Amino acid sequence: MQFELGVLSHYSYLLVSGKEALVVDPGRDTGTYLETAKREGAAIAGVYLTHSHADFVAGHSELAGTAPIYISAKTAAKFDHQPVKEGDSLAVGDAMISFLATPGHTPDGTCAVVAARQQPGKPLLVFTGDTLFIGSVGRPDLLGEGMAASTLASMMFDTWNNKLSKLPDDVQVFPAHGAGSLCGAHLSDEPTSTLGEQRVSNPYLARKNRGEFIAAVLEGLPEAPQYFQHNAKMNHDGPPRVDWQPKTLPIARPEAGMTDPAKYYVVDIRKAADYSPGHIPNSVNIDVRGRFETWVGIMVPWDARLVLCGDEKDLHEALFRLHRVGYNRSENPVACLAPDDWKRAGLPTVAGEMVSPAKLFAQMQSTESPLVLDVRLPSEWMGLRIGTVVNIPLSELAGKAMKLDRSQPVVAVCNSAYRSSMAVGILERAGFKRAASLAGGSEAWIEAGLPVIEAKQGSGAGGAKREIRLAERISAAELKRMQMDLPDTFQLVDIRPEPQYADYHLPGSQNVDLSDVLNNPAYLTGAGPLVIVDRDGSLAMMVGGILSQKTQRPVKVLYGGLAEYWSQTELAGAAAPAAIPVTSRSRAAGADAPTAPPAAAEPVRPAKPKKKSAGC
């Protein structure tokens, strides 16, 4: 049985066979599994975690007293568990579960293949966790400095080709996430599929070359919310159990200090239409009727003093849902506040105008028009926009608001006003005094018949053909001449793993993780060429080709890689490699090399996103 928690795009399962049941990747609120098992007349025989999830707090602690917890031995979990490894099996009723070690999303990921006890050699289905999604694969970049994303992506290539692809075509695939999840890119809306269908339709699995696969997996990953790392740690250590039905709300006494962004983070959980006429200064509107958990996790710092403002019923719901992402913790409890209590205390409120499409259109025709700020994803903005507007995705707005003039009026725009209403609060916290939101978003703008700018569609066989830019291949001798004759006029990046770079690298090169090169916009700019090197030139050529489609900056790739460079320049000259100071840089004069990557590119979504998208 599949359970879908739409607001987190999470799938969990109850495998029932005979009088026993296995819970797979449960959410933290486990009542539905217990009720379903009881209704089916089955006792819960175990809880299986495919890995330590990052996007939600799992329910293994809630079920710990009910049944044993199975998780990979490589996880080294800190809670009581039964470690499993490749080849281990588990009987649940008449079903036989066999475990596969499937690293890629994480080093310790596992999948569970299910067959009937009478026919163990004929698998029926596989629980793939965050390893294989419908139409996608799990993102490999969540470990940060713990392991290079390209290393995990390479493991994912082996996991598919050496293990999952060996299963029969008719095996049903049951993943842990669907469309809208930030645990991967371009996930399908379909809740399940077969291996045969994925073999032919999943674009990542079509990559038969390791280098192409790695490049495809790392390109276009959505920015990982900051709460992911904290949820992963909670799941690894064993999250504390929670009181799901508190008798009273943790009501806070209204105080003027709550308007100080340095001290509090106030989240107004009402509808945008209720928030706009009057709200606590510097509060952010995250409507509980949307993807509340995810947006709190994206916008609210993990250790912030969080105060929720809303009606009593909605506050109960919000507290319940925040447990799913670990925000209401004993060491940092969430406080609640009613809007009427704030007003009765005589404390100030501010209003943020919701501008009608007609009014905004008229304002945009005047010489003193407001700055229109589109807070959707770049892919949405490129597909359709209401005019010449600035695009800063909502998840990046807090960090980039200082680039805008605080004294200028700003009107935020999204699809339906869910995100733009949120943006008003973010701008207020950054010191903006005249922030407004487009009522109804771009959908209302279109319904009003107002003009839009749309991406040009392909004109067919008879139309102009798209120009395909490719990276320029340069020989070892050419690169050597550039180093000697044109120093400090180009940026040289080495995308090999750190141990290989430490063993030998070119003078002036920077060791950069592959995912950073693909997703950091700073590499798309610069006065001089970007030169990419790797071991044999294959992966660098893939990366160079992708970057060449995004920038006018010259991108060059070392043909044959460092193996060829070593052969032609070092060995030919009978010179041993010298120790190179790794802090030296070769880059375009006056252009600083990127240090910390900006936000990664967000997932491509249609101009009118489906309800499952993490937006509006």
C-alpha positions as CSV (number, residue, x, y, z in Angstrom):
1,M,0.0,0.0,0.0
2,Q,1.4,3.4,-1.0
3,F,0.8,6.5,1.1
4,E,1.3,9.9,-0.4
5,L,2.1,13.0,1.6
6,G,1.6,15.6,-1.1
7,V,3.0,18.7,0.7
8,L,6.4,16.9,0.9
9,S,6.1,14.8,-2.3
10,H,6.8,11.8,0.0
11,Y,5.7,8.2,-0.7
12,S,5.8,5.7,2.1
13,Y,4.6,2.1,2.1
14,L,3.0,-0.7,4.1
15,L,3.9,-4.1,2.7
16,V,1.2,-6.5,4.0
17,S,1.6,-10.3,3.6
18,G,-0.4,-12.7,5.6
19,K,-0.6,-11.5,9.1
20,E,2.6,-9.4,9.0
21,A,3.4,-6.0,7.6
22,L,6.6,-4.0,6.9
23,V,6.6,-0.2,7.0
24,V,8.9,1.4,4.4
25,D,10.4,4.9,4.7
26,P,7.6,6.1,7.1
27,G,6.8,9.7,7.8
28,R,7.1,11.0,11.3
29,D,3.3,11.0,12.0
30,T,2.8,7.2,12.0
31,G,-0.8,6.9,13.0
32,T,-2.0,6.1,9.4
33,Y,0.4,3.0,9.3
34,L,-0.8,1.7,12.6
35,E,-4.5,2.2,11.7
36,T,-4.1,0.5,8.3
37,A,-2.2,-2.4,9.7
38,K,-4.9,-2.9,12.3
39,R,-7.6,-2.7,9.6
40,E,-5.7,-5.3,7.5
41,G,-5.4,-7.6,10.5
42,A,-1.6,-7.5,10.3
43,A,1.1,-6.9,13.0
44,I,3.9,-4.6,12.1
45,A,7.0,-6.9,11.8
46,G,9.5,-4.3,10.9
47,V,10.4,-0.8,9.8
48,Y,12.7,-0.4,6.8
49,L,14.6,2.8,6.0
50,T,16.3,3.0,2.6
51,H,18.7,5.7,4.0
52,S,18.7,8.6,6.4
53,H,16.3,10.9,4.7
54,A,17.1,14.7,4.5
55,D,13.8,16.3,3.5
56,F,11.6,15.0,6.3
57,V,11.9,13.5,9.8
58,A,11.2,9.8,9.5
59,G,8.9,7.9,11.8
60,H,11.2,5.1,12.9
61,S,11.5,6.5,16.5
62,E,7.7,6.7,16.7
63,L,7.5,3.0,15.8
64,A,10.6,1.8,17.7
65,G,8.7,0.1,20.4
66,T,6.5,-1.7,17.9
67,A,9.0,-3.5,15.7
68,P,12.8,-3.7,14.8
69,I,14.2,-1.0,12.5
70,Y,16.2,-2.2,9.4
71,I,18.8,0.2,7.9
72,S,22.1,-0.2,6.1
73,A,25.1,-1.3,8.3
74,K,27.1,1.5,6.5
75,T,24.8,4.1,8.0
76,A,26.2,3.4,11.5
77,A,22.9,4.7,12.9
78,K,22.9,5.8,16.6
79,F,19.5,4.3,17.4
80,D,18.7,0.6,18.1
81,H,18.5,-1.1,14.7
82,Q,19.1,-4.3,12.7
83,P,21.9,-3.5,10.2
84,V,21.5,-4.9,6.7
85,K,23.9,-5.4,3.9
86,E,24.0,-6.7,0.3
87,G,22.5,-10.2,0.2
88,D,20.7,-10.1,3.5
89,S,17.0,-11.1,3.4
90,L,13.9,-10.7,5.6
91,A,10.7,-12.7,5.6
92,V,7.4,-10.8,6.1
93,G,4.5,-13.2,6.0
94,D,4.7,-15.0,2.6
95,A,7.0,-12.3,1.2
96,M,10.7,-12.5,1.0
97,I,12.7,-9.2,1.0
98,S,16.2,-9.1,-0.4
99,F,18.4,-6.1,0.2
100,L,20.7,-4.5,-2.3
101,A,23.5,-2.0,-1.5
102,T,22.7,0.9,-3.9
103,P,25.0,3.9,-3.3
104,G,24.5,7.0,-5.3
105,H,22.1,9.4,-3.6
106,T,24.0,8.6,-0.4
107,P,26.9,6.2,0.2
108,D,24.7,4.0,2.4
109,G,21.6,3.8,0.3
110,T,19.8,0.4,-0.1
111,C,16.9,-0.9,-2.1
112,A,14.6,-3.8,-1.2
113,V,13.5,-6.4,-3.8
114,V,10.3,-8.2,-2.9
115,A,9.4,-11.7,-4.1
116,A,7.1,-14.5,-3.0
117,R,8.6,-17.0,-0.6
118,Q,7.6,-19.8,-2.9
119,Q,9.3,-18.1,-5.9
120,P,12.3,-16.2,-4.5
121,G,13.9,-16.0,-7.9
122,K,11.1,-14.1,-9.4
123,P,11.1,-10.5,-8.1
124,L,7.8,-8.7,-8.1
125,L,8.6,-5.2,-6.9
126,V,11.5,-3.0,-5.6
127,F,11.4,-0.2,-3.0
128,T,14.0,2.2,-4.4
129,G,14.0,5.0,-1.8
130,D,15.8,8.0,-3.2
131,T,18.0,5.9,-5.5
132,L,15.6,5.6,-8.5
133,F,12.7,7.9,-9.0
134,I,10.1,7.8,-11.7
135,G,11.7,9.7,-14.5
136,S,14.8,10.7,-12.4
137,V,17.4,9.6,-9.9
138,G,18.4,10.8,-6.4
139,R,20.5,13.9,-6.2
140,P,24.1,13.1,-5.2
141,D,25.2,16.5,-3.8
142,L,23.7,16.5,-0.3
143,L,26.8,15.4,1.6
144,G,28.6,18.7,1.0
145,E,32.3,18.3,1.8
146,G,31.7,14.7,3.1
147,M,32.0,13.3,-0.4
148,A,32.2,14.8,-3.9
149,A,28.9,14.9,-5.8
150,S,30.6,13.5,-8.9
151,T,31.9,10.5,-6.9
152,L,28.4,9.7,-5.7
153,A,27.0,10.2,-9.2
154,S,29.5,7.7,-10.5
155,M,28.3,5.3,-7.8
156,M,24.8,5.8,-9.0
157,F,25.9,4.9,-12.6
158,D,27.2,1.6,-11.2
159,T,24.1,1.0,-9.1
160,W,21.9,1.2,-12.1
161,N,24.1,-0.7,-14.6
162,N,25.3,-3.4,-12.3
163,K,22.3,-4.0,-10.0
164,L,18.9,-2.4,-10.7
165,S,19.1,-2.8,-14.5
166,K,19.6,-6.5,-14.0
167,L,16.1,-6.9,-12.6
168,P,13.3,-8.0,-15.0
169,D,11.3,-5.4,-16.9
170,D,8.0,-6.3,-15.2
171,V,9.3,-5.5,-11.7
172,Q,7.3,-2.6,-10.1
173,V,9.3,0.4,-8.9
174,F,8.1,2.1,-5.7
175,P,10.2,5.3,-5.0
176,A,10.2,7.5,-1.9
177,H,9.4,10.7,-3.7
178,G,7.4,12.2,-6.6
179,A,7.1,15.4,-8.5
180,G,7.9,18.5,-6.5
181,S,10.5,16.9,-4.3
182,L,13.8,18.6,-3.9
183,C,15.6,15.3,-3.5
184,G,16.1,15.2,-7.3
185,A,15.3,17.1,-10.5
186,H,12.5,16.5,-13.0
187,L,10.6,13.8,-11.1
188,S,7.5,12.5,-12.7
189,D,3.9,12.8,-11.4
190,E,3.5,9.1,-11.8
191,P,3.5,7.3,-8.4
192,T,4.9,4.1,-9.7
193,S,6.3,2.4,-12.8
194,T,8.1,-0.7,-14.0
195,L,11.8,-1.2,-14.6
196,G,11.0,-1.8,-18.2
197,E,9.2,1.6,-18.5
198,Q,12.1,3.4,-16.8
199,R,14.6,1.7,-18.9
200,V,13.2,3.4,-22.0
201,S,11.7,6.6,-20.6
202,N,14.0,7.8,-17.8
203,P,16.4,10.3,-19.4
204,Y,19.1,9.7,-16.9
205,L,19.1,5.9,-17.5
206,A,19.5,6.5,-21.2
207,R,23.1,7.8,-20.6
208,K,25.2,4.8,-21.4
209,N,28.5,6.6,-20.9
210,R,29.7,7.3,-17.3
211,G,30.8,10.8,-18.1
212,E,27.5,11.8,-19.7
213,F,25.6,10.2,-16.8
214,I,27.5,12.2,-14.2
215,A,27.2,15.4,-16.1
216,A,23.4,14.9,-16.6
217,V,22.8,14.0,-12.9
218,L,24.7,17.1,-11.7
219,E,23.2,19.6,-14.0
220,G,20.2,21.7,-13.0
221,L,19.8,20.4,-9.4
222,P,17.5,22.5,-7.3
223,E,19.0,24.3,-4.4
224,A,18.9,22.1,-1.3
225,P,17.0,23.8,1.6
226,Q,19.2,24.5,4.6
227,Y,17.1,22.2,6.8
228,F,18.1,19.1,4.9
229,Q,21.3,18.6,6.7
230,H,19.6,18.9,10.1
231,N,16.8,16.4,9.2
232,A,19.4,14.0,8.0
233,K,21.3,14.2,11.3
234,M,18.1,13.8,13.3
235,N,17.2,10.6,11.3
236,H,20.7,9.2,11.7
237,D,20.7,9.8,15.4
238,G,17.1,8.9,16.0
239,P,14.6,11.8,16.3
240,P,12.9,12.3,19.7
241,R,9.2,11.2,19.9
242,V,6.7,14.1,19.9
243,D,3.4,14.9,21.4
244,W,1.1,15.1,18.3
245,Q,-2.0,16.3,20.1
246,P,-1.0,19.0,22.7
247,K,-3.9,20.1,24.8
248,T,-2.9,23.8,24.6
249,L,-1.0,25.9,22.2
250,P,2.3,27.5,23.3
251,I,1.0,31.0,23.3
252,A,3.5,33.8,23.4
253,R,2.9,37.2,25.0
254,P,3.1,39.9,22.3
255,E,6.1,42.1,22.6
256,A,7.7,44.8,20.4
257,G,10.9,42.9,20.1
258,M,9.1,40.4,17.8
259,T,9.4,42.9,15.0
260,D,13.2,42.7,15.2
261,P,14.5,40.3,12.5
262,A,17.7,39.8,14.4
263,K,15.8,38.4,17.4
264,Y,12.7,36.6,16.0
265,Y,11.4,35.1,12.8
266,V,7.6,35.6,12.7
267,V,5.7,33.5,10.2
268,D,2.2,34.6,9.4
269,I,0.3,31.4,8.4
270,R,-2.9,33.2,7.1
271,K,-4.0,33.6,3.5
272,A,-2.3,36.4,1.5
273,A,-5.6,38.3,1.4
274,D,-5.7,38.4,5.3
275,Y,-1.9,39.1,5.7
276,S,-1.8,42.0,3.3
277,P,-4.2,44.5,5.0
278,G,-2.3,44.3,8.3
279,H,0.5,42.1,9.8
280,I,3.2,42.2,12.3
281,P,6.1,44.3,10.9
282,N,8.8,42.1,9.3
283,S,6.7,38.9,9.5
284,V,6.8,36.5,6.5
285,N,3.6,35.1,5.0
286,I,3.8,31.3,4.6
287,D,0.2,30.2,4.1
288,V,-0.4,26.9,5.9
289,R,-2.6,25.9,3.0
290,G,0.4,25.4,0.7
291,R,3.7,23.6,0.9
292,F,4.1,25.0,4.4
293,E,6.7,22.6,5.7
294,T,9.0,22.9,2.7
295,W,8.9,26.7,2.6
296,V,9.5,27.0,6.3
297,G,12.5,24.8,5.8
298,I,13.8,26.9,2.9
299,M,13.2,30.3,4.5
300,V,13.5,30.0,8.3
301,P,17.0,29.5,9.7
302,W,17.2,26.2,11.7
303,D,18.0,27.9,15.0
304,A,15.7,31.0,14.6
305,R,13.3,31.9,17.4
306,L,10.2,31.0,15.4
307,V,6.8,32.5,16.2
308,L,3.7,31.5,14.2
309,C,0.9,34.0,13.8
310,G,-2.6,32.8,12.9
311,D,-6.0,31.5,14.0
312,E,-6.2,28.7,16.6
313,K,-7.2,25.9,14.3
314,D,-4.5,26.8,11.8
315,L,-1.9,27.1,14.5
316,H,-2.6,23.5,15.7
317,E,-2.2,22.3,12.1
318,A,1.0,24.3,11.6
319,L,2.6,22.9,14.7
320,F,1.6,19.4,13.7
321,R,3.2,19.8,10.3
322,L,6.4,21.4,11.5
323,H,7.1,18.2,13.4
324,R,7.5,16.6,10.0
325,V,10.6,18.7,9.3
326,G,11.9,18.9,12.8
327,Y,11.2,22.6,13.6
328,N,9.4,22.3,16.9
329,R,12.1,20.9,19.1
330,S,12.4,20.9,22.9
331,E,15.6,22.9,22.7
332,N,14.0,25.5,20.4
333,P,10.3,25.4,20.7
334,V,7.9,27.2,18.4
335,A,5.7,29.9,19.9
336,C,2.2,30.9,18.8
337,L,0.4,34.2,18.6
338,A,-3.0,35.3,17.5
339,P,-3.3,38.4,15.3
340,D,-6.1,39.8,17.6
341,D,-3.8,39.5,20.7
342,W,-1.2,41.6,18.9
343,K,-3.7,44.3,18.1
344,R,-5.1,44.3,21.6
345,A,-1.6,44.9,22.9
346,G,-1.5,48.1,21.0
347,L,1.5,47.1,18.9
348,P,1.9,48.3,15.4
349,T,1.0,46.6,12.1
350,V,2.0,47.3,8.6
351,A,0.1,46.7,5.3
352,G,1.5,45.4,2.1
353,E,-0.6,46.3,-0.9
354,M,-1.9,43.6,-3.3
355,V,-1.9,45.4,-6.6
356,S,-4.4,44.5,-9.2
357,P,-3.2,43.4,-12.7
358,A,-4.8,46.4,-14.3
359,K,-3.2,48.9,-11.8
360,L,0.2,47.3,-12.2
361,F,0.0,47.4,-16.0
362,A,-0.9,51.1,-15.8
363,Q,2.0,51.8,-13.4
364,M,4.4,49.9,-15.7
365,Q,3.6,52.3,-18.6
366,S,4.6,55.4,-16.6
367,T,8.0,56.9,-16.3
368,E,8.1,56.3,-12.5
369,S,7.1,52.6,-12.6
370,P,7.8,50.4,-9.7
371,L,10.5,47.7,-9.9
372,V,8.7,44.4,-10.8
373,L,10.4,41.5,-9.1
374,D,9.5,38.0,-10.4
375,V,10.3,35.5,-7.6
376,R,9.6,32.4,-9.6
377,L,12.3,29.9,-10.8
378,P,14.4,31.1,-13.8
379,S,12.8,28.4,-16.0
380,E,9.3,29.8,-15.2
381,W,10.5,33.4,-15.8
382,M,12.1,32.4,-19.1
383,G,8.9,30.6,-20.2
384,L,6.5,33.5,-19.6
385,R,6.7,36.8,-17.9
386,I,4.6,39.9,-17.6
387,G,7.2,42.3,-19.1
388,T,10.7,43.4,-18.6
389,V,11.1,42.4,-15.0
390,V,13.9,41.4,-12.6
391,N,14.1,37.7,-11.7
392,I,15.3,36.6,-8.3
393,P,14.0,33.2,-7.1
394,L,12.3,33.4,-3.7
395,S,14.8,31.0,-2.2
396,E,17.6,33.5,-3.0
397,L,15.8,36.7,-2.2
398,A,17.0,37.1,1.4
399,G,20.6,36.9,0.3
400,K,20.2,39.1,-2.8
401,A,17.8,41.8,-1.7
402,M,20.7,44.1,-1.0
403,K,21.3,44.4,-4.7
404,L,18.0,46.3,-5.0
405,D,17.2,49.9,-4.0
406,R,15.4,49.9,-0.7
407,S,13.9,53.3,-1.3
408,Q,12.2,52.2,-4.6
409,P,8.7,50.7,-4.7
410,V,8.8,47.0,-5.5
411,V,6.0,44.7,-6.7
412,A,6.6,41.0,-6.3
413,V,5.1,38.6,-8.8
414,C,4.7,34.8,-9.0
415,N,2.0,32.5,-10.5
416,S,-0.8,32.9,-7.9
417,A,0.5,35.3,-5.2
418,Y,1.6,32.5,-2.8
419,R,5.3,33.2,-3.3
420,S,5.0,36.9,-4.0
421,S,3.2,37.4,-0.7
422,M,6.1,35.6,1.0
423,A,8.5,37.9,-0.8
424,V,6.8,41.0,0.7
425,G,7.8,39.9,4.2
426,I,11.4,39.0,3.0
427,L,11.8,42.4,1.5
428,E,10.4,44.1,4.7
429,R,13.0,42.2,6.8
430,A,15.6,43.5,4.4
431,G,14.5,47.1,5.0
432,F,12.2,47.8,2.1
433,K,9.3,50.1,3.0
434,R,7.2,49.9,-0.2
435,A,6.9,46.2,-1.0
436,A,3.7,45.0,-2.7
437,S,2.4,41.8,-4.4
438,L,0.5,41.2,-7.6
439,A,-2.9,40.0,-6.7
440,G,-3.6,36.7,-8.2
441,G,-0.2,36.5,-9.8
442,S,0.6,36.0,-13.4
443,E,-2.5,33.8,-13.8
444,A,-4.7,36.8,-13.0
445,W,-2.6,38.9,-15.3
446,I,-3.2,36.5,-18.2
447,E,-7.0,36.2,-17.4
448,A,-7.2,40.0,-17.6
449,G,-5.9,39.8,-21.1
450,L,-2.8,41.8,-20.4
451,P,0.4,41.3,-22.6
452,V,3.1,38.8,-21.7
453,I,6.5,37.9,-23.1
454,E,6.7,34.2,-24.0
455,A,9.7,32.0,-24.9
456,K,9.9,31.5,-28.6
457,Q,8.9,28.1,-29.7
458,G,10.7,26.0,-32.4
459,S,9.6,27.1,-35.8
460,G,9.7,23.6,-37.4
461,A,11.8,22.1,-40.1
462,G,11.5,25.2,-42.4
463,G,12.4,27.7,-39.7
464,A,15.8,28.9,-38.5
465,K,17.9,26.2,-36.9
466,R,19.2,26.6,-33.4
467,E,22.9,27.3,-33.1
468,I,24.7,24.7,-31.0
469,R,27.8,26.0,-29.3
470,L,30.5,23.5,-28.4
471,A,33.5,23.8,-26.2
472,E,36.8,24.2,-28.0
473,R,39.2,21.3,-27.7
474,I,42.8,22.4,-27.2
475,S,45.9,20.2,-27.3
476,A,48.4,19.8,-24.5
477,A,50.9,21.9,-26.5
478,E,48.4,24.7,-26.9
479,L,47.7,24.8,-23.2
480,K,51.4,24.8,-22.4
481,R,51.8,27.8,-24.7
482,M,48.9,29.6,-23.0
483,Q,50.5,29.0,-19.6
484,M,53.9,30.3,-20.8
485,D,52.8,33.2,-23.1
486,L,49.3,34.3,-21.7
487,P,49.5,33.8,-17.9
488,D,46.7,35.4,-15.9
489,T,44.4,35.7,-18.9
490,F,42.3,32.6,-18.4
491,Q,40.8,30.5,-15.6
492,L,42.0,26.9,-15.3
493,V,39.8,24.5,-13.4
494,D,40.6,20.8,-12.6
495,I,37.4,18.7,-12.0
496,R,39.1,15.5,-10.9
497,P,38.6,14.2,-7.3
498,E,40.7,15.9,-4.7
499,P,43.1,13.0,-4.0
500,Q,44.0,12.9,-7.7
501,Y,44.5,16.7,-7.8
502,A,46.7,16.6,-4.7
503,D,48.9,13.9,-6.3
504,Y,49.5,16.0,-9.5
505,H,48.0,19.1,-11.0
506,L,48.9,21.9,-13.4
507,P,50.4,25.2,-12.1
508,G,47.7,27.8,-11.5
509,S,44.8,25.4,-11.6
510,Q,41.9,25.3,-9.2
511,N,40.4,22.0,-8.0
512,V,36.6,22.5,-8.3
513,D,33.9,19.9,-7.7
514,L,32.1,19.0,-10.9
515,S,28.7,20.1,-9.5
516,D,30.0,23.5,-8.7
517,V,31.3,24.1,-12.2
518,L,27.9,23.1,-13.7
519,N,25.7,25.0,-11.2
520,N,27.7,28.1,-10.2
521,P,26.8,31.0,-12.4
522,A,30.2,32.7,-11.6
523,Y,31.9,30.3,-14.0
524,L,29.7,31.6,-16.8
525,T,31.3,35.1,-16.6
526,G,34.8,36.4,-16.9
527,A,36.9,38.4,-19.4
528,G,39.0,35.4,-20.4
529,P,38.4,31.8,-21.4
530,L,37.5,29.1,-19.0
531,V,39.7,26.0,-19.4
532,I,38.5,22.7,-18.0
533,V,40.8,19.7,-17.5
534,D,40.2,16.2,-16.2
535,R,41.9,12.8,-16.3
536,D,41.3,11.8,-19.9
537,G,39.2,14.7,-21.4
538,S,35.9,12.8,-21.7
539,L,34.1,14.3,-18.6
540,A,35.6,17.7,-19.2
541,M,34.2,17.7,-22.8
542,M,30.7,16.9,-21.5
543,V,30.9,19.7,-18.9
544,G,32.3,22.1,-21.5
545,G,29.5,21.3,-23.9
546,I,26.9,22.0,-21.2
547,L,28.5,25.3,-20.1
548,S,28.8,26.4,-23.8
549,Q,25.0,26.3,-24.1
550,K,24.7,28.7,-21.2
551,T,27.3,31.4,-21.8
552,Q,29.1,33.4,-24.5
553,R,32.3,33.0,-22.5
554,P,34.9,31.0,-24.4
555,V,35.1,27.5,-22.9
556,K,38.1,25.3,-23.7
557,V,38.7,21.6,-22.9
558,L,42.1,19.9,-22.7
559,Y,41.9,17.1,-25.4
560,G,43.1,13.8,-23.9
561,G,43.1,15.3,-20.4
562,L,46.0,15.3,-18.0
563,A,47.1,11.9,-19.1
564,E,47.8,13.3,-22.6
565,Y,49.3,16.5,-21.1
566,W,51.7,14.4,-18.9
567,S,52.7,12.3,-21.9
568,Q,53.3,15.1,-24.3
569,T,54.9,17.8,-22.0
570,E,56.2,16.2,-18.8
571,L,57.5,12.8,-20.1
572,A,58.6,14.3,-23.4
573,G,60.8,16.7,-21.5
574,A,62.0,14.0,-19.1
575,A,60.9,16.3,-16.2
576,A,59.4,15.1,-13.0
577,P,56.4,16.9,-11.7
578,A,57.2,19.7,-9.4
579,A,55.2,20.4,-6.2
580,I,52.7,23.1,-7.1
581,P,51.3,25.5,-4.5
582,V,47.6,24.8,-4.7
583,T,46.7,28.3,-3.7
584,S,47.9,29.9,-6.9
585,R,45.3,30.8,-9.5
586,S,45.1,31.4,-13.2
587,R,42.2,33.5,-14.2
588,A,41.2,36.5,-16.3
589,A,42.8,39.7,-15.0
590,G,40.7,41.5,-12.5
591,A,38.1,38.6,-12.3
592,D,38.0,36.9,-8.9
593,A,37.5,33.1,-9.1
594,P,34.3,31.9,-7.3
595,T,34.9,30.7,-3.8
596,A,31.5,29.6,-2.5
597,P,29.0,28.7,-5.2
598,P,25.8,30.7,-5.4
599,A,22.5,28.9,-5.3
600,A,22.3,26.0,-7.7
601,A,20.0,26.2,-10.7
602,E,16.5,25.2,-9.7
603,P,14.4,22.5,-11.4
604,V,12.7,23.2,-14.7
605,R,9.0,23.5,-14.2
606,P,6.2,24.7,-16.5
607,A,5.0,28.3,-16.5
608,K,1.8,27.1,-14.8
609,P,3.2,24.6,-12.3
610,K,1.3,21.7,-11.1
611,K,0.0,21.7,-7.6
612,K,2.8,19.4,-6.5
613,S,5.5,22.0,-7.3
614,A,7.2,23.6,-4.4
615,G,5.7,27.0,-5.3
616,C,2.4,28.5,-6.5
